[in-house]
Amino acid sequence: MKTIRVELGERSYPIYLRHGILSSIGACLTELGFKSGAKVAVITNNVVGGIYGAKAEASLKISGFNPVIITMPDGEQYKTIEQASKLYDSLIEYRFERSSPIVALGGGVVGDIAGFVAATYLRGVPLIQVPTTLLAQVDSSVGGKTAVNHPKGKNLIGAFYQPKAVIIDPQALTTLDAREVRAGFAEIVKYGVIRDKEFFTFLEEKLLTLLDLGYDLAIAIATSCAIKAEIVSADERESGLRAILNFGHTFGHAVEALAGYGTYRHGEAVAIGMVMAAKLSVMLGVCKPAVAERIEKLVSSLGLPVEPPPLPADDVIASIKLDKKVADSRMRFVLVSGMGEVELRDVSETELTAFFERFYP
Ligand SMILES: NC(=O)c1ccc[n+]([C@@H]2O[C@H](COP(=O)([O-])OP(=O)(O)OC[C@H]3O[C@@H](n4cnc5c(N)ncnc54)[C@H](O)[C@@H]3O)[C@@H](O)[C@H]2O)c1
C-alpha cells in the first residue's frame, strides 16, 4: 500500500505497510538485501507465535531463508534481562552470526526485548520489526527505542537501536483483543493533537469505520507512522522535538503506576493523561476550552477512559517528580496550544495543585 521512510542517513529505513504483508516477510527481507540461505531468528511469544509463527516461517522458507522460531512467554513481566539472557542462549545455541537478522514478531513487549537483544547480541545484529498490536504498529516499532524493565522501573535498561525495516500488516489486528485495539487508538489521537489538525478531523469523521479495522484504519496507521518517522528523523535521541511524543504521557505514567501496573493498558492511561494535559493547557491559558473538549470527545468516542481514578493530587505530583523524563526535578509538560500544535512548558507544583483542586477535587 504505502512505504514510509525514517530518514537517518545511512541508518534510514522503510516502513512497509500492506494488508496481508505477513505472508511476504521473506520477500521483504530479500528486498532489503538479505541473502538467500541466511539464518533468520524470529523472536515471538506463545500467543502471537501460535497465530502467525507458521505464516512467517513459511514466507521466509519460500524466499530461501533458514528461519528459527524462538518463543518467549507472553506478558510484560517477561520483558526482563533474565528473559533476554534466555534469548541470547538460543541465539548462541543455533549459532546465529552477526549478519543473521532478528525478526521481532509481536506487540511492544516482544519488539522491545527482541530489539534490545538485537542491539547487544554480537554487538548488534540486523533487526526487523513486525509489530502485531495497534500500539506497536503506530508507536513502539518505529524510532529505535529498545528496552527491558528493571525491578525498580520500566524500560530502565535499553538502547537506541534502529531496525532495518518495519513491516506492518493491519490484518493482524483482526485477532487482537478489542481492548488492546482501543488502547492503540490513544497514540493515534496523540499524533493528530501534536502535529496534524487535518488528521485529527479525519479521525473525528471516520470514527465508525476506524473501529471496523478496515482501510481507514490503515490510513490512520500510515499517517501516524509518517508523523513519528518525521519526528524521529529530526531528533533521534530525544534531545528536543521528540519530547512532544510524550503528550499525555506525564500524567499517563503517573496514573498507570499509581493505579498499579496492569490496571490500565498503557494506551488507556495515555488517553486519560491526554485529557488531563489538555485541561491543564486550558487552565494555564495555553489553549481554548474548545480544543480540550474536542480531544476529550474523540478519546471517549473511541471507547477510551477520560477520567483518572480518584488519586490524591500529592501522590500524582510525587509520581511525576519520580518519572525519569523529569529533567532537573522540573515538571515539564507537553501542552496543546491549538489543534495540531504543542509546546513544552515547565509547570510549578503550585500550578499543578491548583489544577487538581479545580478539575479533580
Ligand atoms: N519502544 C517504544 O518506543 C515503546 C513505545 C510505547 C510502548 N512500548 C512498550 O510496549 C509494551 C506494550 O506493548 P503492547 O501494548 O503491544 O503490549 P503486548 O506486547 O503485551 O501485547 C498485548 C497482548 O496482545 C497479544 N498480541 C499481540 N499481537 C496480537 C495479535 N495480532 N493477535 C492476538 N494477540 C496479539 C500479546 O501476546 C499480548 O498478550 C510495553 O512494554 C511498553 O513499554 C515501547
The ligand as an SDF file (V2000), in Angstrom:
LIG
                    3D

 44 48  0  0  0  0  0  0  0  0999 V2000
    9.8860    1.2420   22.2270 N   0  0  0  0  0  0  0  0  0  0  0  0
    8.9780    2.1800   22.2880 C   0  0  0  0  0  0  0  0  0  0  0  0
    9.1350    3.2780   21.6950 O   0  0  0  0  0  0  0  0  0  0  0  0
    7.7200    1.9240   23.0390 C   0  0  0  0  0  0  0  0  0  0  0  0
    6.6480    2.8170   22.9400 C   0  0  0  0  0  0  0  0  0  0  0  0
    5.4540    2.5160   23.6030 C   0  0  0  0  0  0  0  0  0  0  0  0
    5.3530    1.3330   24.3410 C   0  0  0  0  0  0  0  0  0  0  0  0
    6.4290    0.4880   24.4180 N   0  0  0  0  0  0  0  0  0  0  0  0
    6.3540   -0.7670   25.1770 C   0  0  0  0  0  0  0  0  0  0  0  0
    5.3770   -1.5950   24.5410 O   0  0  0  0  0  0  0  0  0  0  0  0
    4.8880   -2.5220   25.5030 C   0  0  0  0  0  0  0  0  0  0  0  0
    3.3980   -2.6460   25.3320 C   0  0  0  0  0  0  0  0  0  0  0  0
    3.1290   -3.1360   24.0480 O   0  0  0  0  0  0  0  0  0  0  0  0
    1.7020   -3.6780   23.6070 P   0  0  0  0  0  0  0  0  0  0  0  0
    0.6560   -2.7440   24.0760 O   0  0  0  0  0  0  0  0  0  0  0  0
    1.8000   -4.0060   22.1700 O   0  0  0  0  0  0  0  0  0  0  0  0
    1.5030   -4.9710   24.5100 O   0  0  0  0  0  0  0  0  0  0  0  0
    1.9390   -6.5080   24.3280 P   0  0  0  0  0  0  0  0  0  0  0  0
    3.1450   -6.6540   23.5190 O   0  0  0  0  0  0  0  0  0  0  0  0
    1.9440   -7.0810   25.7060 O   0  0  0  0  0  0  0  0  0  0  0  0
    0.7010   -7.1160   23.5190 O   0  0  0  0  0  0  0  0  0  0  0  0
   -0.5700   -7.1360   24.1110 C   0  0  0  0  0  0  0  0  0  0  0  0
   -1.1880   -8.5360   24.0620 C   0  0  0  0  0  0  0  0  0  0  0  0
   -1.6360   -8.8100   22.7450 O   0  0  0  0  0  0  0  0  0  0  0  0
   -1.1000  -10.0500   22.2860 C   0  0  0  0  0  0  0  0  0  0  0  0
   -0.9930   -9.9240   20.8410 N   0  0  0  0  0  0  0  0  0  0  0  0
   -0.0970   -9.1800   20.1410 C   0  0  0  0  0  0  0  0  0  0  0  0
   -0.4130   -9.1660   18.8480 N   0  0  0  0  0  0  0  0  0  0  0  0
   -1.5230   -9.9260   18.7050 C   0  0  0  0  0  0  0  0  0  0  0  0
   -2.3410  -10.2600   17.5940 C   0  0  0  0  0  0  0  0  0  0  0  0
   -2.1240   -9.7650   16.3690 N   0  0  0  0  0  0  0  0  0  0  0  0
   -3.3920  -11.0780   17.8040 N   0  0  0  0  0  0  0  0  0  0  0  0
   -3.6670  -11.5300   19.0540 C   0  0  0  0  0  0  0  0  0  0  0  0
   -2.9550  -11.2180   20.1490 N   0  0  0  0  0  0  0  0  0  0  0  0
   -1.8810  -10.4230   19.9610 C   0  0  0  0  0  0  0  0  0  0  0  0
    0.1840  -10.1870   23.0440 C   0  0  0  0  0  0  0  0  0  0  0  0
    0.6230  -11.5190   23.0970 O   0  0  0  0  0  0  0  0  0  0  0  0
   -0.2190   -9.6460   24.4130 C   0  0  0  0  0  0  0  0  0  0  0  0
   -0.9150  -10.6230   25.1460 O   0  0  0  0  0  0  0  0  0  0  0  0
    5.3310   -2.0260   26.8590 C   0  0  0  0  0  0  0  0  0  0  0  0
    6.3600   -2.8560   27.3370 O   0  0  0  0  0  0  0  0  0  0  0  0
    5.8660   -0.6270   26.5850 C   0  0  0  0  0  0  0  0  0  0  0  0
    6.8960   -0.2530   27.4670 O   0  0  0  0  0  0  0  0  0  0  0  0
    7.5930    0.7670   23.7750 C   0  0  0  0  0  0  0  0  0  0  0  0
  1  2  1  0
  2  3  2  0
  2  4  1  0
  4  5  1  0
  4 44  2  0
  5  6  2  0
  6  7  1  0
  7  8  2  0
  8  9  1  0
  8 44  1  0
  9 10  1  0
  9 42  1  0
 10 11  1  0
 11 12  1  0
 11 40  1  0
 12 13  1  0
 13 14  1  0
 14 15  2  0
 14 16  1  0
 14 17  1  0
 17 18  1  0
 18 19  2  0
 18 20  1  0
 18 21  1  0
 21 22  1  0
 22 23  1  0
 23 24  1  0
 23 38  1  0
 24 25  1  0
 25 26  1  0
 25 36  1  0
 26 27  1  0
 26 35  1  0
 27 28  2  0
 28 29  1  0
 29 30  1  0
 29 35  2  0
 30 31  1  0
 30 32  2  0
 32 33  1  0
 33 34  2  0
 34 35  1  0
 36 37  1  0
 36 38  1  0
 38 39  1  0
 40 41  1  0
 40 42  1  0
 42 43  1  0
M  CHG  2   8   1  16  -1
M  END
$$$$
